[in-house]
Every structure is written in C-alpha cells, then in structure tokens.
Amino acid sequence: MRLTPIPVVLVAALALCRCAREEPPVPGPREAVAPVEHAPHAPRASHDAHAAHDAHEPPLAALTAAAESGDVDAQVALGQRYLRGSAQVPADVGQARAWFLRAEAARPGSAAYELGRMSQSGKGVPADPVEAVRWFELAVDAGSADAMFLLAGAARTGAGLPRDDARAVALYQRAAAMEHPEALQALALAYLHGELGLKVDESESRRYMAAAGHALQHHHR
C-alpha cells in the first residue's frame, strides 16, 4: 500500500513547539537533525525575548518572598527562572536545582520533571539517564504529560532503563490523552512507519497527526 506523506509543515511546527519548551529532543529512528545557523545579533534578540517574558511574570522580589515562605508553586517558578535566566536574574543552574529540590521535598512530583530534565541533559549535574528516569517516573505519577513524553523516549531508546516499546507506546498514549502534541506526533509516525511494535496503519497515523495539529493550535505549551 502506498503511504501518503504526513504534512511536512505540521511536523516542523511540532518540532518548533518542542524547542520552544526547551526540552531535550528525543529523536525517533527516522529523525534527522539539521545544523542550526545563528543569525547576527542573537544575544540582543535573546535579551529582548527575556524582557518580554519577564513583563508577564511577577517581580523577582515577590516571587522570591513567596518561595521563601514555602509556596511550592513559587519555588518551582523561581527555579525555572534561574534555569533559563532572565533580564532580572542571570541563569544560575545551582540556584535552579536548589529551588526544585526544595519544592520536591515539600510536594513530591512538583519539580520532578525539571530535575529529570537537568539530569538528562547534564545541566548543573553530571548527565545521568538512570537518575533522569527516576525523576521522570515521579513526575509521571504526579500527572505530568511532558514527563510521560520524555520517559516514553527513554523507554524506546533504552536510555536509563531497559528498552521497552510497549511501555513507550503506553506512555505516549497517556500523554496523547492529555493532548500533548509531540506524543500525538510520535504515535502518528509510529503508525506510519510500523515502529514500536505497531502495525502500519495510515488511517491511525493521520488521525493522530490531525489530533497533534489540533493540540498545537489550541494549547500554548
């Protein structure tokens, strides 16, 4: 049976969505990585982007005060701000991790996804796929669709845990049920190419890709 190609624009848009969330990519066996060309004056553009982001966030002093008082959500938000850096505060991965650990101690699962990402990418700590999986599993138990997606990627590649296609599919499906665009895309491509133990099914592939497009349009992740 001749397969009709999945729309390239939608796949590219989903890839950009992933980059915008600053997640480490989890490439499938058919994914190719293109070189990135840096435009001139990139530092200025980055500064402007941080300034625009800061305009929609609470002042650093207020966020810090709330975090110090024990507000777990504020602790996670403060950790995220230190992790990415901003016009108000330089990036500080040590501070970011400290706030994530403080939030996690107070409410398990609150910052596990962020701690997993740091362990996966080696940001602030030595890269450790096993430790990343441990954090992602805690975040999955807390209901994080993003953690489901990254844990599925680890299961499909055997990074930090035994390779398990069935578990990867189950995690993608859980995240897809929460309208996670990249998880929907992963299932679409798996059905298109007959990966992860799934049989080639063009109709299922198109159904998932359409759902991914819908999720991308209606969810600002």
N, C-alpha and C positions, 0 to 999 in steps of 0.2 A: 504494500500500500504506500503510495507516495504521500509524504507528510508536507503539509503547507507550513511554511516558516512562521514562527512566532514573530509578531511585530517587533522590529529592532528598536524602535523609538521607546516602546514601553519598557523593554529590558534595560535600555540605557537609563531611563528615568528612575527605575528601581535601584540601579547601581548608584546613581547620584544621591538618592534618598538615603542609602546606607552610609555613604561618605559623609553626608550632612550630619548624621548622628554620631560621627567619629567612631564608628565601630570597626574593629579589625576585620577585614574581609575573610569570608570562609568560602574559598573557591571550590566549585564542583570540578569534576574531572574534565569538563569540556570548556572551562572558563579560561580566557586568555587575559593577561594583564598588559595593558598598553602603557608605554612610558608617559610620564607627566611632564609637560613643558611649563616652566614657571614664567609667568608674564612679568614684565618690568614693574617696579614699584609695588611688589607684592606685600612688603612689610606695611606700607601705608594702607593698602586695602584691608589687611588683617586688622590693623588698628581701628579703622573705620567700622569694620564688622563688629569688633568687640564693643565699641562705643554704642552702636545701635542696639546690641544685645543688652548692654548694661541699662539702657534707658527703660527697658521693660522689666527690670528686676528691682527688688528692694535695695536700698542703700546698704553698702557693706557693713557699716556700723550696726544697723538694725538687725541684719541677718546674723552677724556675729553674736550680738547680745541674745538673740533668740536661741541660737545654737548653744551658747554657754549656759543658758537657763535650762537646757535639757530638751528642747524641741527637736525631735528626731528628724522631722522633715527639713528643718532649717539646717541641721547638721549635714544631711545628705546634700542639700543645695549648696552649702558652703564648700563642701568637699568638691563638688562638681565645678564650682567657680575657681577654686585653687587648681584643679586639674587642668582646665583649659586656659586659665589666665584671662585677664580682662583689663580694661582701661583703668579699673580701680585697684586691681591687685595683680602682681606678676604671678605667673604659673609657679606652683610650688607643689611637686608631687608628694613630698614628705608630709606637708600640711594636709593635702587632699586625703592621703591614706589614713592619717591620724583621725580626721573627722569621720571618714567612712567606718573605721573600726569602732569609734565611739558610738555611732548610730547603730551599728550592727549589734554591739553589746547590749544596747538598750532595747532593741526590737529586731530580733533575728529575721533576716530577709530584707531589711530596709535598704541596705547598701551592698548586699552580696553581689549583685550584678556588676557594680562598679569595681569592687575588689577583684572579681573574676576577670574583668577586662584588663586590669592592671597586671595581674599575674599572667594572663595570656600573652600580653604584648611586651612584658618586661619593663613596664613604666613604673619607676620608683622601687621596684623589687626585681630580683632575678626572674627571668621568664621561667614559668613552671606550669606546664599544661595540666599536671595532676592537681595542683593547688587551684588552678583556674576552674577545673571541672568541679572540685569540691564547692567552690563559691557559687558556681552556676547552678548546681543542684539545689543549694539553699534558696537561691533566688527563684528557681522554678517552683519550689514548694510554696513560695510566697506569691506565686502567680505572675511572674514576670515573663511576658511574651518574648521580649528581647533575649532574655536568658535562655528560653526554650529554643530560640533560633540558633544561638551560639553553641548550646550544648548539643543540638542536633548536628551541627557542623563538626563538632569534636567526635561525635559517635560515628559519623560517616567516614571520617578520615583516620580514626584511631588515635587521636591526639589527647593523651592523658587518660584514656580508658580503652578497653578493647573495642575494636571496630564492630559496629552493630547496626546494620542497615535498618532492621525492623524498629529499633529504638529511635533512630534518626527520623524515620517516617512518622512514628507516633508523636514525636516532639514537634515536627513540622506541622502535623495536623492539629495539635493542641494550640500552637501559635496561630495557625491559619484560622481556627475557630474564633480567635480574638482579632481577626482582620489584620494580621501582621503582614505587610506587603511582601517582604523578602521571603517569608516562609511560604506564602502562596506561590510566589515565583519559583521557589525551589521545587515544590510539588509539580508545578506546571512543566518544568524542564525534566523532572524525573519521569513523568508520564510520556513526555515527548520522545525521550531517548531510551526508555526502558531501563532506568537506573534504580538503585536502592531496592532491588528485588521486585519492582513494579513492572507490569507488562506494558508495552507500548499501547497507548490509548489516546489518540488525537483529540477526541471529544472531551476527555477529562483534562487533558493538557490545556485546551482552550478555555474550559470552564474555570480552571484555577487562574489562568493568566488574566481572564476578564475580571475575576474577583480581585486580583492583585491591582489591576488598573483602577478599579472602584475604590479599593482601600487607599491607594496612593492619592486619589483625588479628594477623598473625604476625611482623611486623617493626617493632621500635621504632626508628624512624629518627631 
